[in-house]
Amino acid sequence: MGFGMVGGLVAFQLLLMANALGALWRYQRLQLAGLGPAAGGQAAGGQAPLAQAELPGNPGPGEVEADG
């Protein structure tokens, strides 16, 4: 019973690590191909990401959202 539990934990850890490494591998391939997000928090195309107030449907600081 104890060896089965330890074996199950080992199998879980191996599957977890394989899944994480696969995700990292895919992310790295996309970044090297120039298809992923740019490093340094910059959005693709060299533009900074939008601030929360700049997103559609979000009022800016001091603005009141109109009803209707």
PQR file with spaces between the fields and no chain letter, atoms N, CA, C, O and H, PARSE charges and radii, in Angstrom:
ATOM       1  N    MET     1       0.827   -1.189    0.000 -0.4000 1.5000
ATOM       2  CA   MET     1       0.000    0.000    0.000 -0.0000 2.0000
ATOM       3  C    MET     1       0.881    1.267    0.000  0.5500 1.7000
ATOM       4  O    MET     1       0.602    2.228   -0.717 -0.5500 1.4000
ATOM       5  N    GLY     2       1.942    1.246    0.813 -0.4000 1.5000
ATOM       6  CA   GLY     2       2.817    2.416    0.903 -0.0000 2.0000
ATOM       7  C    GLY     2       3.597    2.657   -0.381  0.5500 1.7000
ATOM       8  O    GLY     2       3.777    3.798   -0.805 -0.5500 1.4000
ATOM       9  H    GLY     2       2.168    0.466    1.395  0.4000 1.0000
ATOM      10  N    PHE     3       4.068    1.548   -1.009 -0.4000 1.5000
ATOM      11  CA   PHE     3       4.812    1.709   -2.262 -0.0000 2.0000
ATOM      12  C    PHE     3       3.898    2.231   -3.377  0.5500 1.7000
ATOM      13  O    PHE     3       4.334    2.994   -4.238 -0.5500 1.4000
ATOM      14  H    PHE     3       3.921    0.621   -0.665  0.4000 1.0000
ATOM      15  N    GLY     4       2.640    1.816   -3.351 -0.4000 1.5000
ATOM      16  CA   GLY     4       1.679    2.316   -4.337 -0.0000 2.0000
ATOM      17  C    GLY     4       1.447    3.807   -4.191  0.5500 1.7000
ATOM      18  O    GLY     4       1.330    4.519   -5.188 -0.5500 1.4000
ATOM      19  H    GLY     4       2.286    1.196   -2.651  0.4000 1.0000
ATOM      20  N    MET     5       1.377    4.289   -2.949 -0.4000 1.5000
ATOM      21  CA   MET     5       1.184    5.719   -2.699 -0.0000 2.0000
ATOM      22  C    MET     5       2.412    6.509   -3.160  0.5500 1.7000
ATOM      23  O    MET     5       2.285    7.535   -3.827 -0.5500 1.4000
ATOM      24  H    MET     5       1.471    3.710   -2.138  0.4000 1.0000
ATOM      25  N    VAL     6       3.592    6.023   -2.801 -0.4000 1.5000
ATOM      26  CA   VAL     6       4.821    6.702   -3.224 -0.0000 2.0000
ATOM      27  C    VAL     6       4.942    6.683   -4.746  0.5500 1.7000
ATOM      28  O    VAL     6       5.334    7.680   -5.353 -0.5500 1.4000
ATOM      29  H    VAL     6       3.695    5.189   -2.259  0.4000 1.0000
ATOM      30  N    GLY     7       4.604    5.548   -5.363 -0.4000 1.5000
ATOM      31  CA   GLY     7       4.643    5.469   -6.823 -0.0000 2.0000
ATOM      32  C    GLY     7       3.664    6.443   -7.470  0.5500 1.7000
ATOM      33  O    GLY     7       3.973    7.047   -8.497 -0.5500 1.4000
ATOM      34  H    GLY     7       4.285    4.738   -4.870  0.4000 1.0000
ATOM      35  N    GLY     8       2.487    6.594   -6.871 -0.4000 1.5000
ATOM      36  CA   GLY     8       1.515    7.547   -7.389 -0.0000 2.0000
ATOM      37  C    GLY     8       2.009    8.977   -7.277  0.5500 1.7000
ATOM      38  O    GLY     8       1.811    9.777   -8.191 -0.5500 1.4000
ATOM      39  H    GLY     8       2.236    6.103   -6.037  0.4000 1.0000
ATOM      40  N    LEU     9       2.650    9.302   -6.167 -0.4000 1.5000
ATOM      41  CA   LEU     9       3.208   10.647   -5.996 -0.0000 2.0000
ATOM      42  C    LEU     9       4.328   10.916   -6.998  0.5500 1.7000
ATOM      43  O    LEU     9       4.433   12.013   -7.546 -0.5500 1.4000
ATOM      44  H    LEU     9       2.811    8.652   -5.425  0.4000 1.0000
ATOM      45  N    VAL    10       5.158    9.908   -7.230 -0.4000 1.5000
ATOM      46  CA   VAL    10       6.240   10.053   -8.212 -0.0000 2.0000
ATOM      47  C    VAL    10       5.655   10.251   -9.604  0.5500 1.7000
ATOM      48  O    VAL    10       6.110   11.113  -10.357 -0.5500 1.4000
ATOM      49  H    VAL    10       5.073    9.017   -6.784  0.4000 1.0000
ATOM      50  N    ALA    11       4.641    9.451   -9.947 -0.4000 1.5000
ATOM      51  CA   ALA    11       4.008    9.592  -11.268 -0.0000 2.0000
ATOM      52  C    ALA    11       3.383   10.973  -11.423  0.5500 1.7000
ATOM      53  O    ALA    11       3.491   11.593  -12.481 -0.5500 1.4000
ATOM      54  H    ALA    11       4.272    8.751   -9.336  0.4000 1.0000
ATOM      55  N    PHE    12       2.722   11.458  -10.355 -0.4000 1.5000
ATOM      56  CA   PHE    12       2.115   12.792  -10.402 -0.0000 2.0000
ATOM      57  C    PHE    12       3.172   13.862  -10.634  0.5500 1.7000
ATOM      58  O    PHE    12       2.986   14.752  -11.464 -0.5500 1.4000
ATOM      59  H    PHE    12       2.634   10.954   -9.496  0.4000 1.0000
ATOM      60  N    GLN    13       4.276   13.777   -9.908 -0.4000 1.5000
ATOM      61  CA   GLN    13       5.330   14.775  -10.059 -0.0000 2.0000
ATOM      62  C    GLN    13       5.941   14.730  -11.464  0.5500 1.7000
ATOM      63  O    GLN    13       6.237   15.774  -12.046 -0.5500 1.4000
ATOM      64  H    GLN    13       4.426   13.054   -9.234  0.4000 1.0000
ATOM      65  N    LEU    14       6.128   13.538  -11.999 -0.4000 1.5000
ATOM      66  CA   LEU    14       6.682   13.418  -13.356 -0.0000 2.0000
ATOM      67  C    LEU    14       5.736   14.022  -14.392  0.5500 1.7000
ATOM      68  O    LEU    14       6.175   14.742  -15.288 -0.5500 1.4000
ATOM      69  H    LEU    14       5.888   12.691  -11.526  0.4000 1.0000
ATOM      70  N    LEU    15       4.448   13.731  -14.272 -0.4000 1.5000
ATOM      71  CA   LEU    15       3.474   14.304  -15.206 -0.0000 2.0000
ATOM      72  C    LEU    15       3.387   15.823  -15.063  0.5500 1.7000
ATOM      73  O    LEU    15       3.269   16.540  -16.056 -0.5500 1.4000
ATOM      74  H    LEU    15       4.092   13.146  -13.544  0.4000 1.0000
ATOM      75  N    LEU    16       3.447   16.303  -13.831 -0.4000 1.5000
ATOM      76  CA   LEU    16       3.411   17.746  -13.585 -0.0000 2.0000
ATOM      77  C    LEU    16       4.614   18.437  -14.230  0.5500 1.7000
ATOM      78  O    LEU    16       4.467   19.468  -14.887 -0.5500 1.4000
ATOM      79  H    LEU    16       3.544   15.720  -13.024  0.4000 1.0000
ATOM      80  N    MET    17       5.791   17.868  -14.041 -0.4000 1.5000
ATOM      81  CA   MET    17       6.999   18.462  -14.616 -0.0000 2.0000
ATOM      82  C    MET    17       6.988   18.381  -16.140  0.5500 1.7000
ATOM      83  O    MET    17       7.418   19.321  -16.808 -0.5500 1.4000
ATOM      84  H    MET    17       5.910   17.030  -13.508  0.4000 1.0000
ATOM      85  N    ALA    18       6.503   17.272  -16.699 -0.4000 1.5000
ATOM      86  CA   ALA    18       6.431   17.144  -18.152 -0.0000 2.0000
ATOM      87  C    ALA    18       5.480   18.179  -18.734  0.5500 1.7000
ATOM      88  O    ALA    18       5.765   18.771  -19.775 -0.5500 1.4000
ATOM      89  H    ALA    18       6.154   16.508  -16.157  0.4000 1.0000
ATOM      90  N    ASN    19       4.359   18.399  -18.071 -0.4000 1.5000
ATOM      91  CA   ASN    19       3.397   19.385  -18.539 -0.0000 2.0000
ATOM      92  C    ASN    19       3.985   20.798  -18.474  0.5500 1.7000
ATOM      93  O    ASN    19       3.833   21.574  -19.417 -0.5500 1.4000
ATOM      94  H    ASN    19       4.127   17.918  -17.226  0.4000 1.0000
ATOM      95  N    ALA    20       4.651   21.134  -17.377 -0.4000 1.5000
ATOM      96  CA   ALA    20       5.248   22.461  -17.225 -0.0000 2.0000
ATOM      97  C    ALA    20       6.366   22.679  -18.245  0.5500 1.7000
ATOM      98  O    ALA    20       6.461   23.750  -18.844 -0.5500 1.4000
ATOM      99  H    ALA    20       4.775   20.504  -16.610  0.4000 1.0000
ATOM     100  N    LEU    21       7.207   21.669  -18.443 -0.4000 1.5000
ATOM     101  CA   LEU    21       8.294   21.802  -19.415 -0.0000 2.0000
ATOM     102  C    LEU    21       7.759   21.929  -20.840  0.5500 1.7000
ATOM     103  O    LEU    21       8.326   22.662  -21.649 -0.5500 1.4000
ATOM     104  H    LEU    21       7.129   20.799  -17.956  0.4000 1.0000
ATOM     105  N    GLY    22       6.676   21.224  -21.151 -0.4000 1.5000
ATOM     106  CA   GLY    22       6.057   21.349  -22.471 -0.0000 2.0000
ATOM     107  C    GLY    22       5.527   22.750  -22.716  0.5500 1.7000
ATOM     108  O    GLY    22       5.685   23.297  -23.807 -0.5500 1.4000
ATOM     109  H    GLY    22       6.215   20.628  -20.494  0.4000 1.0000
ATOM     110  N    ALA    23       4.895   23.333  -21.698 -0.4000 1.5000
ATOM     111  CA   ALA    23       4.384   24.701  -21.833 -0.0000 2.0000
ATOM     112  C    ALA    23       5.529   25.694  -22.010  0.5500 1.7000
ATOM     113  O    ALA    23       5.448   26.601  -22.838 -0.5500 1.4000
ATOM     114  H    ALA    23       4.767   22.888  -20.811  0.4000 1.0000
ATOM     115  N    LEU    24       6.593   25.521  -21.230 -0.4000 1.5000
ATOM     116  CA   LEU    24       7.751   26.404  -21.374 -0.0000 2.0000
ATOM     117  C    LEU    24       8.402   26.237  -22.747  0.5500 1.7000
ATOM     118  O    LEU    24       8.823   27.225  -23.349 -0.5500 1.4000
ATOM     119  H    LEU    24       6.658   24.785  -20.557  0.4000 1.0000
ATOM     120  N    TRP    25       8.488   25.028  -23.241 -0.4000 1.5000
ATOM     121  CA   TRP    25       9.083   24.759  -24.551 -0.0000 2.0000
ATOM     122  C    TRP    25       8.295   25.469  -25.652  0.5500 1.7000
ATOM     123  O    TRP    25       8.880   26.113  -26.524 -0.5500 1.4000
ATOM     124  H    TRP    25       8.146   24.226  -22.752  0.4000 1.0000
ATOM     125  N    ARG    26       6.950   25.347  -25.606 -0.4000 1.5000
ATOM     126  CA   ARG    26       6.112   26.008  -26.608 -0.0000 2.0000
ATOM     127  C    ARG    26       6.255   27.519  -26.530  0.5500 1.7000
ATOM     128  O    ARG    26       6.331   28.185  -27.563 -0.5500 1.4000
ATOM     129  H    ARG    26       6.476   24.824  -24.898  0.4000 1.0000
ATOM     130  N    TYR    27       6.292   28.074  -25.313 -0.4000 1.5000
ATOM     131  CA   TYR    27       6.434   29.524  -25.137 -0.0000 2.0000
ATOM     132  C    TYR    27       7.770   30.008  -25.703  0.5500 1.7000
ATOM     133  O    TYR    27       7.824   31.031  -26.386 -0.5500 1.4000
ATOM     134  H    TYR    27       6.230   27.533  -24.474  0.4000 1.0000
ATOM     135  N    GLN    28       8.846   29.272  -25.418 -0.4000 1.5000
ATOM     136  CA   GLN    28      10.160   29.661  -25.922 -0.0000 2.0000
ATOM     137  C    GLN    28      10.218   29.602  -27.442  0.5500 1.7000
ATOM     138  O    GLN    28      10.792   30.487  -28.077 -0.5500 1.4000
ATOM     139  H    GLN    28       8.802   28.441  -24.864  0.4000 1.0000
ATOM     140  N    ARG    29       9.622   28.554  -28.034 -0.4000 1.5000
ATOM     141  CA   ARG    29       9.614   28.457  -29.501 -0.0000 2.0000
ATOM     142  C    ARG    29       8.868   29.623  -30.118  0.5500 1.7000
ATOM     143  O    ARG    29       9.311   30.173  -31.126 -0.5500 1.4000
ATOM     144  H    ARG    29       9.156   27.835  -27.519  0.4000 1.0000
ATOM     145  N    LEU    30       7.734   30.017  -29.529 -0.4000 1.5000
ATOM     146  CA   LEU    30       6.981   31.153  -30.063 -0.0000 2.0000
ATOM     147  C    LEU    30       7.768   32.448  -29.928  0.5500 1.7000
ATOM     148  O    LEU    30       7.757   33.284  -30.831 -0.5500 1.4000
ATOM     149  H    LEU    30       7.373   29.570  -28.710  0.4000 1.0000
ATOM     150  N    GLN    31       8.454   32.613  -28.796 -0.4000 1.5000
ATOM     151  CA   GLN    31       9.219   33.839  -28.607 -0.0000 2.0000
ATOM     152  C    GLN    31      10.402   33.910  -29.561  0.5500 1.7000
ATOM     153  O    GLN    31      10.699   34.976  -30.100 -0.5500 1.4000
ATOM     154  H    GLN    31       8.463   31.933  -28.063  0.4000 1.0000
ATOM     155  N    LEU    32      11.079   32.788  -29.775 -0.4000 1.5000
ATOM     156  CA   LEU    32      12.216   32.781  -30.695 -0.0000 2.0000
ATOM     157  C    LEU    32      11.763   33.017  -32.130  0.5500 1.7000
ATOM     158  O    LEU    32      12.515   33.569  -32.933 -0.5500 1.4000
ATOM     159  H    LEU    32      10.837   31.922  -29.337  0.4000 1.0000
ATOM     160  N    ALA    33      10.541   32.602  -32.459 -0.4000 1.5000
ATOM     161  CA   ALA    33      10.007   32.819  -33.800 -0.0000 2.0000
ATOM     162  C    ALA    33       9.458   34.232  -33.963  0.5500 1.7000
ATOM     163  O    ALA    33       9.077   34.618  -35.068 -0.5500 1.4000
ATOM     164  H    ALA    33       9.931   32.153  -31.807  0.4000 1.0000
ATOM     165  N    GLY    34       9.410   35.011  -32.881 -0.4000 1.5000
ATOM     166  CA   GLY    34       8.902   36.377  -32.955 -0.0000 2.0000
ATOM     167  C    GLY    34       7.389   36.458  -32.901  0.5500 1.7000
ATOM     168  O    GLY    34       6.820   37.497  -33.237 -0.5500 1.4000
ATOM     169  H    GLY    34       9.719   34.697  -31.983  0.4000 1.0000
ATOM     170  N    LEU    35       6.719   35.384  -32.485 -0.4000 1.5000
ATOM     171  CA   LEU    35       5.266   35.376  -32.443 -0.0000 2.0000
ATOM     172  C    LEU    35       4.716   35.599  -31.044  0.5500 1.7000
ATOM     173  O    LEU    35       3.523   35.859  -30.890 -0.5500 1.4000
ATOM     174  H    LEU    35       7.181   34.541  -32.212  0.4000 1.0000
ATOM     175  N    GLY    36       5.550   35.504  -30.030 -0.4000 1.5000
ATOM     176  CA   GLY    36       5.096   35.640  -28.650 -0.0000 2.0000
ATOM     177  C    GLY    36       5.230   37.074  -28.174  0.5500 1.7000
ATOM     178  O    GLY    36       5.704   37.939  -28.911 -0.5500 1.4000
ATOM     179  H    GLY    36       6.519   35.292  -30.155  0.4000 1.0000
ATOM     180  N    PRO    37       4.806   37.329  -26.929 -0.5600 1.5000
ATOM     181  CA   PRO    37       4.941   38.681  -26.381  0.2800 2.0000
ATOM     182  C    PRO    37       6.412   39.045  -26.211  0.5500 1.7000
ATOM     183  O    PRO    37       7.244   38.190  -25.908 -0.5500 1.4000
ATOM     184  N    ALA    38       6.719   40.308  -26.408 -0.4000 1.5000
ATOM     185  CA   ALA    38       8.102   40.773  -26.314 -0.0000 2.0000
ATOM     186  C    ALA    38       8.552   40.792  -24.855  0.5500 1.7000
ATOM     187  O    ALA    38       7.726   40.847  -23.944 -0.5500 1.4000
ATOM     188  H    ALA    38       6.044   41.003  -26.655  0.4000 1.0000
ATOM     189  N    ALA    39       9.840   40.746  -24.643 -0.4000 1.5000
ATOM     190  CA   ALA    39      10.398   40.763  -23.294 -0.0000 2.0000
ATOM     191  C    ALA    39      10.256   42.151  -22.688  0.5500 1.7000
ATOM     192  O    ALA    39      10.092   43.133  -23.413 -0.5500 1.4000
ATOM     193  H    ALA    39      10.511   40.700  -25.383  0.4000 1.0000
ATOM     194  N    GLY    40      10.319   42.237  -21.377 -0.4000 1.5000
ATOM     195  CA   GLY    40      10.286   43.513  -20.691 -0.0000 2.0000
ATOM     196  C    GLY    40       8.886   44.064  -20.496  0.5500 1.7000
ATOM     197  O    GLY    40       8.742   45.244  -20.179 -0.5500 1.4000
ATOM     198  H    GLY    40      10.453   41.440  -20.788  0.4000 1.0000
ATOM     199  N    GLY    41       7.861   43.268  -20.669 -0.4000 1.5000
ATOM     200  CA   GLY    41       6.508   43.736  -20.439 -0.0000 2.0000
ATOM     201  C    GLY    41       5.944   44.565  -21.577  0.5500 1.7000
ATOM     202  O    GLY    41       4.844   45.105  -21.457 -0.5500 1.4000
ATOM     203  H    GLY    41       7.977   42.309  -20.926  0.4000 1.0000
ATOM     204  N    GLN    42       6.660   44.676  -22.661 -0.4000 1.5000
ATOM     205  CA   GLN    42       6.179   45.447  -23.795 -0.0000 2.0000
ATOM     206  C    GLN    42       5.258   44.589  -24.641  0.5500 1.7000
ATOM     207  O    GLN    42       5.468   43.385  -24.782 -0.5500 1.4000
ATOM     208  H    GLN    42       7.553   44.237  -22.759  0.4000 1.0000
ATOM     209  N    ALA    43       4.248   45.212  -25.197 -0.4000 1.5000
ATOM     210  CA   ALA    43       3.346   44.491  -26.094 -0.0000 2.0000
ATOM     211  C    ALA    43       4.040   44.305  -27.432  0.5500 1.7000
ATOM     212  O    ALA    43       4.992   45.018  -27.748 -0.5500 1.4000
ATOM     213  H    ALA    43       4.077   46.190  -25.082  0.4000 1.0000
ATOM     214  N    ALA    44       3.563   43.344  -28.220 -0.4000 1.5000
ATOM     215  CA   ALA    44       4.133   43.117  -29.543 -0.0000 2.0000
ATOM     216  C    ALA    44       3.970   44.368  -30.385  0.5500 1.7000
ATOM     217  O    ALA    44       2.914   44.999  -30.349 -0.5500 1.4000
ATOM     218  H    ALA    44       2.789   42.765  -27.963  0.4000 1.0000
ATOM     219  N    GLY    45       4.967   44.732  -31.125 -0.4000 1.5000
ATOM     220  CA   GLY    45       4.920   45.937  -31.932 -0.0000 2.0000
ATOM     221  C    GLY    45       5.628   47.099  -31.263  0.5500 1.7000
ATOM     222  O    GLY    45       5.670   48.194  -31.823 -0.5500 1.4000
ATOM     223  H    GLY    45       5.825   44.219  -31.155  0.4000 1.0000
ATOM     224  N    GLY    46       6.194   46.889  -30.063 -0.4000 1.5000
ATOM     225  CA   GLY    46       6.952   47.937  -29.395 -0.0000 2.0000
ATOM     226  C    GLY    46       6.103   48.935  -28.641  0.5500 1.7000
ATOM     227  O    GLY    46       6.632   49.943  -28.170 -0.5500 1.4000
ATOM     228  H    GLY    46       6.160   45.999  -29.608  0.4000 1.0000
ATOM     229  N    GLN    47       4.806   48.700  -28.504 -0.4000 1.5000
ATOM     230  CA   GLN    47       3.954   49.620  -27.781 -0.0000 2.0000
ATOM     231  C    GLN    47       3.763   49.129  -26.361  0.5500 1.7000
ATOM     232  O    GLN    47       3.748   47.927  -26.097 -0.5500 1.4000
ATOM     233  H    GLN    47       4.376   47.882  -28.886  0.4000 1.0000
ATOM     234  N    ALA    48       3.619   50.082  -25.448 -0.4000 1.5000
ATOM     235  CA   ALA    48       3.363   49.719  -24.060 -0.0000 2.0000
ATOM     236  C    ALA    48       1.939   49.200  -23.925  0.5500 1.7000
ATOM     237  O    ALA    48       1.058   49.619  -24.677 -0.5500 1.4000
ATOM     238  H    ALA    48       3.631   51.059  -25.663  0.4000 1.0000
ATOM     239  N    PRO    49       1.698   48.295  -22.980 -0.5600 1.5000
ATOM     240  CA   PRO    49       0.337   47.812  -22.790  0.2800 2.0000
ATOM     241  C    PRO    49      -0.582   48.935  -22.341  0.5500 1.7000
ATOM     242  O    PRO    49      -0.137   49.911  -21.738 -0.5500 1.4000
ATOM     243  N    LEU    50      -1.867   48.791  -22.640 -0.4000 1.5000
ATOM     244  CA   LEU    50      -2.830   49.811  -22.269 -0.0000 2.0000
ATOM     245  C    LEU    50      -3.002   49.863  -20.762  0.5500 1.7000
ATOM     246  O    LEU    50      -3.000   48.835  -20.084 -0.5500 1.4000
ATOM     247  H    LEU    50      -2.228   47.998  -23.130  0.4000 1.0000
ATOM     248  N    ALA    51      -3.152   51.083  -20.247 -0.4000 1.5000
ATOM     249  CA   ALA    51      -3.463   51.242  -18.836 -0.0000 2.0000
ATOM     250  C    ALA    51      -4.918   50.843  -18.615  0.5500 1.7000
ATOM     251  O    ALA    51      -5.690   50.746  -19.569 -0.5500 1.4000
ATOM     252  H    ALA    51      -3.154   51.918  -20.798  0.4000 1.0000
ATOM     253  N    GLN    52      -5.285   50.617  -17.381 -0.4000 1.5000
ATOM     254  CA   GLN    52      -6.639   50.164  -17.067 -0.0000 2.0000
ATOM     255  C    GLN    52      -7.681   51.162  -17.566  0.5500 1.7000
ATOM     256  O    GLN    52      -8.723   50.749  -18.075 -0.5500 1.4000
ATOM     257  H    GLN    52      -4.658   50.695  -16.606  0.4000 1.0000
ATOM     258  N    ALA    53      -7.427   52.465  -17.433 -0.4000 1.5000
ATOM     259  CA   ALA    53      -8.407   53.472  -17.843 -0.0000 2.0000
ATOM     260  C    ALA    53      -8.512   53.571  -19.363  0.5500 1.7000
ATOM     261  O    ALA    53      -9.517   54.073  -19.868 -0.5500 1.4000
ATOM     262  H    ALA    53      -6.581   52.801  -17.020  0.4000 1.0000
ATOM     263  N    GLU    54      -7.515   53.113  -20.101 -0.4000 1.5000
ATOM     264  CA   GLU    54      -7.532   53.221  -21.551 -0.0000 2.0000
ATOM     265  C    GLU    54      -8.303   52.092  -22.223  0.5500 1.7000
ATOM     266  O    GLU    54      -8.563   52.147  -23.425 -0.5500 1.4000
ATOM     267  H    GLU    54      -6.699   52.705  -19.691  0.4000 1.0000
ATOM     268  N    LEU    55      -8.668   51.075  -21.461 -0.4000 1.5000
ATOM     269  CA   LEU    55      -9.400   49.963  -22.035 -0.0000 2.0000
ATOM     270  C    LEU    55     -10.840   50.372  -22.298  0.5500 1.7000
ATOM     271  O    LEU    55     -11.393   51.176  -21.547 -0.5500 1.4000
ATOM     272  H    LEU    55      -8.457   51.030  -20.485  0.4000 1.0000
ATOM     273  N    PRO    56     -11.460   49.840  -23.339 -0.5600 1.5000
ATOM     274  CA   PRO    56     -12.848   50.190  -23.630  0.2800 2.0000
ATOM     275  C    PRO    56     -13.775   49.800  -22.481  0.5500 1.7000
ATOM     276  O    PRO    56     -13.659   48.715  -21.911 -0.5500 1.4000
ATOM     277  N    GLY    57     -14.687   50.697  -22.158 -0.4000 1.5000
ATOM     278  CA   GLY    57     -15.667   50.415  -21.121 -0.0000 2.0000
ATOM     279  C    GLY    57     -15.222   50.775  -19.724  0.5500 1.7000
ATOM     280  O    GLY    57     -15.997   50.610  -18.782 -0.5500 1.4000
ATOM     281  H    GLY    57     -14.781   51.578  -22.621  0.4000 1.0000
ATOM     282  N    ASN    58     -13.994   51.266  -19.549 -0.4000 1.5000
ATOM     283  CA   ASN    58     -13.507   51.673  -18.240 -0.0000 2.0000
ATOM     284  C    ASN    58     -13.344   53.184  -18.208  0.5500 1.7000
ATOM     285  O    ASN    58     -12.591   53.735  -19.011 -0.5500 1.4000
ATOM     286  H    ASN    58     -13.365   51.401  -20.314  0.4000 1.0000
ATOM     287  N    PRO    59     -14.030   53.865  -17.302 -0.5600 1.5000
ATOM     288  CA   PRO    59     -13.855   55.313  -17.218  0.2800 2.0000
ATOM     289  C    PRO    59     -12.465   55.660  -16.692  0.5500 1.7000
ATOM     290  O    PRO    59     -11.902   54.927  -15.879 -0.5500 1.4000
ATOM     291  N    GLY    60     -11.928   56.753  -17.147 -0.4000 1.5000
ATOM     292  CA   GLY    60     -10.618   57.197  -16.686 -0.0000 2.0000
ATOM     293  C    GLY    60     -10.714   57.820  -15.315  0.5500 1.7000
ATOM     294  O    GLY    60     -11.801   57.893  -14.742 -0.5500 1.4000
ATOM     295  H    GLY    60     -12.385   57.349  -17.808  0.4000 1.0000
ATOM     296  N    PRO    61      -9.587   58.273  -14.775 -0.5600 1.5000
ATOM     297  CA   PRO    61      -9.604   58.901  -13.451  0.2800 2.0000
ATOM     298  C    PRO    61     -10.439   60.182  -13.492  0.5500 1.7000
ATOM     299  O    PRO    61     -10.249   61.023  -14.370 -0.5500 1.4000
ATOM     300  N    GLY    62     -11.341   60.322  -12.559 -0.4000 1.5000
ATOM     301  CA   GLY    62     -12.172   61.521  -12.482 -0.0000 2.0000
ATOM     302  C    GLY    62     -13.362   61.492  -13.432  0.5500 1.7000
ATOM     303  O    GLY    62     -14.186   62.406  -13.395 -0.5500 1.4000
ATOM     304  H    GLY    62     -11.495   59.638  -11.846  0.4000 1.0000
ATOM     305  N    GLU    63     -13.479   60.492  -14.268 -0.4000 1.5000
ATOM     306  CA   GLU    63     -14.596   60.411  -15.181 -0.0000 2.0000
ATOM     307  C    GLU    63     -15.709   59.585  -14.553  0.5500 1.7000
ATOM     308  O    GLU    63     -15.459   58.649  -13.794 -0.5500 1.4000
ATOM     309  H    GLU    63     -12.809   59.749  -14.298  0.4000 1.0000
ATOM     310  N    VAL    64     -16.942   59.949  -14.885 -0.4000 1.5000
ATOM     311  CA   VAL    64     -18.096   59.211  -14.392 -0.0000 2.0000
ATOM     312  C    VAL    64     -18.701   58.474  -15.566  0.5500 1.7000
ATOM     313  O    VAL    64     -18.913   59.050  -16.633 -0.5500 1.4000
ATOM     314  H    VAL    64     -17.146   60.709  -15.502  0.4000 1.0000
ATOM     315  N    GLU    65     -18.979   57.188  -15.362 -0.4000 1.5000
ATOM     316  CA   GLU    65     -19.568   56.398  -16.442 -0.0000 2.0000
ATOM     317  C    GLU    65     -21.039   56.773  -16.576  0.5500 1.7000
ATOM     318  O    GLU    65     -21.795   56.723  -15.606 -0.5500 1.4000
ATOM     319  H    GLU    65     -18.807   56.721  -14.496  0.4000 1.0000
ATOM     320  N    ALA    66     -21.434   57.152  -17.794 -0.4000 1.5000
ATOM     321  CA   ALA    66     -22.822   57.569  -18.049 -0.0000 2.0000
ATOM     322  C    ALA    66     -23.707   56.348  -18.189  0.5500 1.7000
ATOM     323  O    ALA    66     -23.324   55.368  -18.827 -0.5500 1.4000
ATOM     324  H    ALA    66     -20.820   57.193  -18.582  0.4000 1.0000
ATOM     325  N    ASP    67     -24.884   56.402  -17.597 -0.4000 1.5000
ATOM     326  CA   ASP    67     -25.859   55.323  -17.767 -0.0000 2.0000
ATOM     327  C    ASP    67     -26.712   55.600  -18.992  0.5500 1.7000
ATOM     328  O    ASP    67     -27.296   56.673  -19.136 -0.5500 1.4000
ATOM     329  H    ASP    67     -25.196   57.198  -17.079  0.4000 1.0000
ATOM     330  N    GLY    68     -26.771   54.594  -19.883 -0.4000 1.5000
ATOM     331  CA   GLY    68     -27.678   54.708  -21.016 -0.0000 2.0000
ATOM     332  C    GLY    68     -27.005   55.187  -22.187  0.5500 1.7000
ATOM     333  O    GLY    68     -27.629   55.341  -23.237 -0.5500 1.4000
ATOM     334  H    GLY    68     -26.296   53.722  -19.765  0.4000 1.0000
